[in-house]
Amino acid sequence: MVKENIGTSEENTRFFPFVFALFIFLALMNMFGLVPYTFTPTSHIFVTFGLSLSIFLGCNVIGFKTYKLDFFAMFMPAGSPL
């Protein structure tokens, strides 16, 4: 199912390990909450904020590295006036 959605080229699959590791981390941290008398780490605001901030910064750094200043063009529809 994953290969059908992202394709098989190397460029499309280079972020798959990161997404898979993120999924496993979130799944395991949430499963800790199923154990009686334990704390679910993902319910803590700093874990949620840290994950979201690091992913946001990482996406922007990779976007600027790949597309340079053309990265800003992705935030506006094609053909729209400034």
WOVEN-V415566 format. One record per run of one state. SS is the DSSP state (H for helix, E for strand, C for the rest). FROM is the first residue (numbers start at 1). LEN is the number of residues. If there is no record, write none. Layout:
# WOVEN-V415566
ss-><SS | SS>
from-><FROM | FROM>
len-><LEN | LEN>
This chain:
# WOVEN-V415566
ss-><C | H | C | H | C | H | C | H | C | H | C>
from-><1 | 2 | 7 | 10 | 14 | 16 | 35 | 41 | 44 | 45 | 76>
len-><1 | 5 | 3 | 4 | 2 | 19 | 6 | 3 | 1 | 31 | 7>
